[in-house]
Amino acid sequence: MRLREAHLDERGSVLVLVPVGFLVLILLGVLAVDSAVAFLGQRQLADATAGAANDAATAALGNAAFYGSGTLVIDPSEAATVVCRSFAAQGDSDLHRVTLSIAVTGRVIRVRAHAQIDAVFGRVLPGLGHRAVSAEATAAATTGGTPALLQPSGFLPVHCPAG
């Protein structure tokens, strides 16, 4: 008889666990969505950075060096302008506070970018509304074949006009 009475006293204990379980599932879903948004923002920034590096490697070649001696040399000031135009053309509205920097050595350019993205659900919690993402890409101007890539160093900030 006592075994039966002990069993009857535990009725309703599952009622407490069900809301807790739903809360855990909702929190895991929120974490998954915000992580996916952060990954997407990082990929957008990486794609924009690679495109900007490729654009600069082709459109920022110094004409004087090419026509004077036949060498391929990337003009750093023109490269900065091309990188800004390339990022503006990407139109990634999910990326905020984008900062760009470039490093140029001869015919090789390296573009580094940092940005912030907005979290979907993390906005309701202080300090979790934004996530920082960064990317870096290297491109080289070539006349054919595989170039020996020199890794540029000494990044210079690029100041793009607002717009």
C-alpha positions as CSV (number, residue, x, y, z in Angstrom):
1,M,0.0,0.0,0.0
2,R,2.8,2.4,0.8
3,L,4.3,1.9,-2.7
4,R,1.1,3.0,-4.2
5,E,0.8,6.1,-2.1
6,A,4.4,7.1,-3.0
7,H,3.5,6.8,-6.6
8,L,0.5,9.0,-6.3
9,D,2.5,11.8,-4.7
10,E,4.6,12.2,-7.8
11,R,1.8,13.1,-10.1
12,G,2.2,16.4,-11.9
13,S,6.0,16.5,-11.7
14,V,6.3,16.3,-15.5
15,L,4.2,19.5,-15.6
16,V,7.2,21.5,-14.3
17,L,9.6,19.9,-16.8
18,V,7.7,20.6,-20.0
19,P,7.9,24.4,-19.8
20,V,11.6,24.2,-18.9
21,G,12.2,21.9,-21.9
22,F,10.4,24.3,-24.2
23,L,12.5,27.2,-22.9
24,V,15.7,25.2,-23.5
25,L,14.6,24.4,-27.1
26,I,13.7,28.1,-27.8
27,L,17.1,29.2,-26.5
28,L,18.9,26.7,-28.6
29,G,16.9,27.9,-31.7
30,V,17.8,31.5,-30.9
31,L,21.5,30.6,-30.6
32,A,21.3,28.7,-33.9
33,V,19.7,31.6,-35.8
34,D,22.1,34.2,-34.5
35,S,25.1,32.0,-35.2
36,A,23.8,31.4,-38.8
37,V,23.4,35.2,-39.3
38,A,27.0,35.8,-38.0
39,F,28.3,33.1,-40.4
40,L,26.4,34.6,-43.3
41,G,27.8,38.1,-42.5
42,Q,31.3,36.7,-42.3
43,R,30.9,35.0,-45.7
44,Q,29.5,38.2,-47.2
45,L,32.5,40.1,-45.9
46,A,34.9,37.5,-47.2
47,D,33.3,37.5,-50.6
48,A,33.3,41.3,-50.8
49,T,37.0,41.4,-49.7
50,A,38.0,38.9,-52.3
51,G,36.2,40.8,-55.0
52,A,37.8,44.0,-53.9
53,A,41.2,42.5,-54.0
54,N,40.7,41.0,-57.5
55,D,39.3,44.3,-58.7
56,A,42.2,46.2,-57.3
57,A,44.7,43.8,-58.8
58,T,43.4,44.4,-62.3
59,A,42.0,47.9,-62.3
60,A,44.7,49.6,-60.2
61,L,47.8,48.8,-62.3
62,G,50.1,51.7,-62.7
63,N,50.1,52.7,-66.3
64,A,53.4,54.6,-66.1
65,A,55.3,51.5,-64.9
66,F,53.6,49.2,-67.4
67,Y,54.1,51.4,-70.5
68,G,57.5,52.6,-69.4
69,S,59.2,49.3,-68.5
70,G,56.5,46.6,-69.0
71,T,56.3,45.7,-65.4
72,L,53.1,45.2,-63.5
73,V,52.9,47.4,-60.4
74,I,49.7,48.2,-58.4
75,D,49.3,51.8,-57.6
76,P,48.4,52.0,-53.9
77,S,46.3,55.2,-54.2
78,E,44.3,53.9,-57.2
79,A,44.0,50.5,-55.4
80,A,42.4,52.3,-52.4
81,T,39.9,54.0,-54.7
82,V,39.1,50.7,-56.5
83,V,38.6,48.9,-53.2
84,C,36.2,51.5,-52.0
85,R,34.2,51.4,-55.2
86,S,34.1,47.6,-55.1
87,F,32.8,47.5,-51.6
88,A,30.2,50.1,-52.4
89,A,29.1,48.1,-55.5
90,Q,28.6,45.0,-53.3
91,G,25.7,46.7,-51.5
92,D,25.9,44.4,-48.4
93,S,23.5,46.2,-46.2
94,D,23.9,43.7,-43.4
95,L,27.4,44.8,-42.8
96,H,27.8,47.9,-40.6
97,R,30.9,50.0,-39.6
98,V,33.1,48.5,-42.3
99,T,36.7,49.4,-42.0
100,L,39.1,48.6,-44.8
101,S,42.9,48.5,-45.1
102,I,45.2,47.5,-47.9
103,A,48.8,46.5,-48.3
104,V,50.5,46.6,-51.7
105,T,53.8,45.1,-52.7
106,G,54.6,45.4,-56.4
107,R,51.9,43.5,-58.2
108,V,50.3,41.9,-55.1
109,I,47.6,43.5,-53.0
110,R,46.1,42.3,-49.7
111,V,42.8,43.7,-48.5
112,R,41.7,43.4,-44.9
113,A,38.1,44.2,-43.7
114,H,36.4,44.4,-40.4
115,A,32.6,44.9,-39.9
116,Q,29.7,44.4,-37.5
117,I,26.5,42.6,-38.1
118,D,23.2,42.8,-36.2
119,A,22.0,39.8,-34.4
120,V,18.4,38.8,-34.9
121,F,17.4,37.8,-31.4
122,G,20.5,38.9,-29.5
123,R,19.4,42.5,-29.8
124,V,17.2,42.0,-26.8
125,L,20.1,41.2,-24.5
126,P,22.7,43.9,-23.7
127,G,26.0,43.4,-25.4
128,L,24.8,40.7,-27.8
129,G,23.2,42.9,-30.4
130,H,26.2,43.1,-32.7
131,R,28.9,40.6,-33.7
132,A,32.2,41.5,-35.2
133,V,33.4,39.8,-38.3
134,S,36.6,40.1,-40.3
135,A,38.1,38.8,-43.6
136,E,41.3,39.1,-45.6
137,A,42.1,38.4,-49.2
138,T,45.2,38.5,-51.4
139,A,45.3,39.0,-55.2
140,A,48.1,39.4,-57.7
141,A,48.3,40.9,-61.2
142,T,49.8,38.4,-63.6
143,T,50.7,38.1,-67.2
144,G,50.2,34.4,-67.3
145,G,51.3,31.4,-65.3
146,T,51.4,31.2,-61.5
147,P,52.9,34.2,-59.8
148,A,55.3,34.0,-56.9
149,L,53.2,35.7,-54.3
150,L,55.0,38.1,-52.0
151,Q,52.9,38.7,-48.9
152,P,52.5,42.4,-48.4
153,S,52.8,43.8,-44.9
154,G,52.1,47.2,-43.4
155,F,48.4,47.6,-43.8
156,L,47.3,51.2,-44.5
157,P,43.7,52.2,-43.6
158,V,41.4,53.1,-46.5
159,H,39.0,56.0,-46.0
160,C,36.1,55.6,-48.3
161,P,33.7,58.5,-49.0
162,A,30.3,58.1,-47.4
163,G,27.5,57.2,-49.8
